[in-house]
Each structure stands twice: as C-alpha cells, then as structure tokens.
Amino acid sequence: LRDFFEYSSEVAKVFSSLLNSLARGNPRQNLQTQQGLTKLFANCVEFVIQFDEAKMVNPAIQNDFSYYRRTLNRMKRNGQDLEDNPINDELANRMSLFFAYPNPMMKVLVEAISKA
C-alpha cells in the first residue's frame, strides 16, 4: 500500500507534465505530432482507471490498513520497539486519507490538473 501511495505522487507529477506538454499551442496538432507523449498520457490514464477499479473491487483494503494501524498503536502502548516500522504516524494518516476515497488515483490526477 505504501508503494502505491508514494507512486501516486509520481503519477501526478508525470501526468501534469504530460498534460502541459500536450496542451501547449495547438492541442489537436500536438496529439498528432507528439504521438509518444500521447501514448504515455493514455497509458497513465489507463493505469489510474485500472488501479481505482481494483481498489473498488476490494473494499477491504481500507479496513485492513485500519487494523494495521490499530495494531501498531497497541504495540506502542505495550512498549514494543517499532523502529523497524516503515510507516510512521504521519505517513499512515496521509495513506489512510488517500485510500478512503473510492477512486484515489483519479482524485490525485484531478488535483494535479487543478494545480496546473
């Protein structure tokens, strides 16, 4: 889950860059003359749709992550050492908010477009 969360920010950067490149000047002409960028843009959108579809088919992802967080908090209260834990509280909070949306990757793309 962490890898996909971190990957979402990379997807947003790439998507925004591709969109800016394709939208400069005459977008219709750019789609024809810059077919490589157009293909990358389409692949990015396809990945986002497939990811969100897989997330919607498996609604237990959010519940499983919540259970993981509760278990970590219980371990902290019991004084267990969690230095090896790859997910700190701040990251866990951001991940939880990310996966709370039904279409988290699409939300990232929409936000990237809004900021551009």
Disulfide bonds with the S-S distance in Angstrom:
none
